[in-house]
Amino acid sequence: MAWNEQEHPRDNEGKFTFKNGGAENSTNVILKGRVEKNEFQNPLEKAASILFKKTKADEELKEKTAKYKKALLDILGKDATPADILYGTTKELEKKIKDLGIGDKLKSFYQLNSYKVEEIGNQIHGLSDTTKKNFETAGKKVEEKVEEIGNQIHGLSDTTKKNFETAGKKVEEKVEEKAKEAIDKIKPVLWKIANPVLQPTTEHIIDTPGNGKYNFLKFAGGLDTASFIDLAHGEENMIKPDYLKDTIKLKNYDDPAVESLGDYLKGKVKEQFKEYGFNPETIPGYFFKSESVQSRRIIENPCFRKFIKNNKNEILKNNPELSMSFNLNSHDGFNWKTSLGKVDVKNMYLDKEGNLHLKICDTNDYNKNNIDPFNKAGYNQMKKGNLKPFFSVFDVKVPKEELDLLWE
């Protein structure tokens, strides 16, 4: 019969036991349609035990880190921002406490609670580079041993493995597709219920500039969502004008930064904003340089990475005239959901070092047929003239090393 882990529960050290007795050194394995006898490998038991302990230690460390972070946030009190709460690491919070001049309060707090900052901090992130390297090396050796023994036990050929991987990927993609279909079906119902409340509330938040409104948008939708609305109020009214650092304001559609895209951009702007009656000649554009934080964030976006991965063959043709589109709209912490939507990819080419260059183009128009309350609110406010139109071009450079990782 096949190995059944339920009949061999792990002990406190992660080792397999033999619940119902029997030979401790053998198990039945099904191979290629027949049952064969195979001696149980002690190295596998050892490797499994190590992995079990490591997982348990990771969980304990994660729990300790969470408690430590909560304590640091308690010390910060009203000085803790939403970003600190959601994204702040323990190192960043420690630094902020020290920068605010309340480092003594930090030490006092832990002394009163029978803790030491140094002790907990070292457990969480105080390992030396050598120790970390040793852990990584040991972990890699264990993984290699598990793979080696696994191949001995299961006897799968490389071709068989590849077939399993391909089948698994297809199943995963099918599940993702079906989940998206289910969400798309239920969205209209959800928005119909939520719109009466969400839409007018959102309109009030985006109709005029303000520090409080900006901070709420940043907390709720991310930096780029808040900044794109901020920019739509007019560059001269921006709460955070530093967002446009490493950005060029385009003089016209023939600006040297986008010279080869002039006709395309003018046509796109005219088409996207015709519903509002704007003159395309008066609509400003912004060119985000490849070194800008915005362009670099796009590279980390899962939707962008999936686009690059899935279009490897087209990209390798190295045709700069190639024009493509995709949806840059994931809720992944990179903030593009309500900033950029379906974007166009232009001027895509590989340089002689193997780096990929491309330009991503979009406009801040709102589709009146989109039922999303944020979109409807944006459409209404732009019709009223409270939001101003603009178009954006992102110069993106994907280093060869990143491409190799995506295409491996």
N, C-alpha and C positions, 0 to 999 in steps of 0.2 A: 504494500500500500504506500501511498505518497506520504511524505513528511507532513505531520500535523503539529504546528507549534502549540496548539491547545493541549495536546497530550504531553508536551515537554515545556511547561512554564519555566520562566527564568527565576533564579534565586536572587537574593539581594545584591549580588555582584554582577548580575546580568548573564549568568551562565545558564545553559539549558539543563533541566532536570528530567527525570524519567518517572512521570506520574504513575504509570501503570506497570512499572518494572520493565524487564526486557533487556536485551543486549545494548549496553551503552555506546558501543562503538560501531553500530550499523544502522542503516535506514534503507528503505526501499525507494528507489527513484524511477520515475517513468521516463524512458528515453525512446524517442522515435517509434512510438506505438507499442513498445514491449516493456515489461517490468524487469529491471536488472537489479542486482544486489550491489551496493556500493558502501565501502567503509566510511563511516562519518569522519570528517577531517577535524582533528583537534585544532589545527591553526584557524579554521573558520570559527570554532567556538571561542577561541582566544580573541580573534578580531571582532566578533560580535559583542563580546564582553567589553572590549575597549570602547567601541562605538556607543554602547549602552551607557557606560559611565560618562562619556563625553557629553552625550545628549542630556543626561541628568544634570551634569555640572553646568551646561549652558542654560538650562531652565532655571536653576538656582541663581545663576549670575544675572539672568534677565529680571528675575523677581527682585533681587537685591538692588539692581540698577533703578528699577521703577520706584522702589521705596526711597532710595537716595535722591532721585529727582524730585519726588513729592516734597521731601524735607527741604530741598534747596528752594523750591517754589514757595513754600511756607515762609522761608526767611525773606525772600524777595517781596512777598506780600503784594501791595498795590503796584509795586514797580515791575511785577511780572506781566509782560504783554501777552496777547493771544498767541503770537508767534513763539514766545518762550514756552508756553504751555504745550503747544502742538508739536513744535519742531526742535526746541532747544535741547542740546545734549548736556550731560552733566558737566563736561568741561566748559562749555559756553556759559552755563549758569554760574559755575564757580567763578569764572572770570568776571562776569557781570557783577556778582556780589562784591568782589574785590575792587572793581572799578568804581562802584558806588560808595566805597569806603566803609562797608559794613562787614569786613572780613572778621573782625573780632566777634561780631554777632554770630557769625557762622560757627566759630570755634566754641563759643559759649553755649550755643544751642546743643551741640553734640555732647559737650561735657555734662550738661544738665540731663541729657537722655542716655548717659552712660555709653556714648559712642565717641569715636575719634575720626575726624574728617580724613586724616592721613590714612588710617587703617582701611576704611571703606573705599576711599578713592583709589588706593593702591590695588585693592582687590578688583575694582572695576576696570581701571584703565592704566594701571601702573606697571604692567609687565615690560621688561626690557625687550629691546629688539631681538636680542639673542634668544630669549625665552620664547618669544612669539615665533621666531624662525624654527626653533626646535619643535614646537607644537605643530607647525605647518608641515614640517618634514615627516614627523611621526604620523600625522594624519594621512599624508599622501601615501606612505608606505602601507598603512592599514588598508586604505582604499584599494591599492594595487593588489594586496594579498587577497582581499575579499573577491575582487574581480577574477584573479587567477584561480582561486579555489572554486568560485562559482562556475567558471568555464569547465573545470574538471568534472564537477558534479553534473551539470546540465548538458555538457557536450554539444553546445550549439555552435554551428559554423558561423563564420562572419556573414555569409549570405542570409542565413536564417535570422540572425540578429537584425540585419538591415531591414528585412521584411517586417519584423516585429515593430521596429522603430517607425517605419513608413506607415504601417497600419495604425499604430498608436497615434501618430500625428494626424492622420485622416479622421480618426474618431474624435480627437480633441477639437479639430477645426469644425467638425459637424456639430458637436455639442455647443461650441461657441456661436455657430450660426443659428442654431435652434433657440438658444438663449436670447440672442439679439432679436429674433423674430417675435418671441414671446413678449419681450420688453416693448418693442415697437407697437405691438397690438394693444397693450394695456396703457401706454402713454397717453393717448387721447382721452381715455376715461379719467386718468389721474389728473391731467391738466384741466379738464373740464370742471373737476371738483375744486382744484386748488386755485385756478385763475382768478376768481372773484376776490380772493384775499391777496395772493402773491403779486398780481399784476399792478394794482394801484399802489401797493407798498413799494414795489421795485421802482415804479415811476417817480415816486416821491424821493427815493434815494438817489436817482440818477439825473433828476431834472436840473439841478444846479450844483455848482462845486461847493465843497465844504470839507473841513478836516474830519469831522465826525463821519460824514458820508464816505469819504475816501477810506478811512480806517475800517469801517464796516465792510465795504466791498473787498478790501484786502483780506480781511478775516474770513469772509464768506466765500469769495471766489478766487483769491490769490492776487499776487502783486500785479500781474499783467492785466487781469480783469479790471482792477481798480485804476491802473495807469491808462488803459485804453479809453475808459470813460472819462478820466481826468483830461486826457488829450482832446477828447471830443468836445469838451467845453471850451476849447480854444487854447492854443499854446500860451497865450498871454495870461490865461486864467488858471494855469495848472497849479495844483497844490504841491506837487512834487516834480518840478521841472528837471531834476537830475536824472529822471528816467530817460531823457533824450541824450544822455552822454554817449559818445561814440555813435552818434546818429547825424546824418546829413539831411537838412531840409531841402528837398528838391526844388530848384527854381522853376522848372517846367518839365515837360515830357522829354525834352532833348538834353536834359542835364547829363553831363559826362558820366555820372555814376550809373545811369540806366539808359545810356544812349541807344543801345541795341534793342531796348524794350519799348521805346517811345510810342510807336504805333499801337502795339498791343495794349500798353497801359492806358492810353487815351481811349481806346475802344472799350476796354473793360470798365473803366470809370464811368464813361458815358452810359453804358448798358446797366450797370449795377445801381446807379443813382437816378435813372430816368423817372422812376416812380415818384421821386421827391421834387423833380423839376429843377435840380441844381445845374449850373453851368459847369461842365467838366474843366473848362479853362481856369476856373477860380478855385478848384479843389486842391488842397495841398497834399504833398506826398512826403514820406519819411523813409530814408534809406538806412537800415540798421547794419553797421559794418560787421565783418566776420568776427572781429574781436569783441563785439558788444556782448553783454551778458544775455541779452535776449536771443541772439543767434546761437550762442553756445548752449542755452537751455533747450532750444529746439532739437539739437543733436541728441539730447538725453530723453526726448519724448518717445514713449513706446510706439505711438502711431507712426512717427517719422522713421524709427528704427525698423519697424515692420515693413514700411514702404520700401526702404533701401534693401532690406533682405529679400523681399519678394520680387524685386525688379533687377536683380543682379545681371541677368542676361542682357536686358535693354541698356543698362548703364555701361556694361563692358563694350557695347558697340561704339561708345564714345562719340555720340552724335550731338553736338551742341544745339542743333535745331530741334531736338526732341522736346516735346511739350507734354507734360503729364499733370494729373491732379490727384489729390487724396484728402481725406478728412483728418485734420489735426485737432482732434476734439476729445482727448482722453481726460478723465478725472484722475490724474496721477500725481498731483502735487507740483506740476510744472505750469499750471495756471492758464493753459491756452483754451480751455473749454468755451469761455464766453468772450474770448479775445479774437481768436482766429478760428475759422470754420473750414469750409472746403477751400483749400488753397491750390494755386497753380505753381508748377515747378518749371522753371525756365533756365536757359543757359547752363545746362548740366554737362560737365565734362571732367575727365580725369587728367591731371597734369603729369609731367614726366616722372615725378616721384611717386605717383600712384594715389595722390590725395584727390578726393572728390569735391568739386566745386559746383554750387547750384544757387539759384535765387528763388526764394519763396515769395509769392505775391498774393495780396488779399486787400479787400476794402472793408470798411467798417459799416457797410449797409446792413439793414435788417429785412429779412424776407417776411412780407406781410402775411404769407400763408403758413408760416411756422407757428405752431401752437404753444411753443415754450413761452412761459410768462415773461422771462427776461427778454426774449426776442420781441415779444409784442410790446413790452414797455419801451424798449429801445426804438422800435418803429414809430410809436406814437410820439415820443419825445423828439425824434428827428423831424417828424412831420410838423411839429410845433416850432421847430427851430431852436430847441434847447440843446440839442446835440448837433455838432457840426461834422460834415463828412471829411474823410481823408483816406488815402491809400498807403499801404506799407509794402516795402520790399526788403527782404532779409537776405543778406549775403552770407551763405553758409559754407563752411569748409569742414569736411569730414576727413580727419587724418587717416592715412593708409592703415595705421595700426587698428583704428576703430573698424574700418571696412573689413580687415582680415578677421576680426572677432565676429562681425555680423555674418560673414560669408563662409566661416569655417564649417 
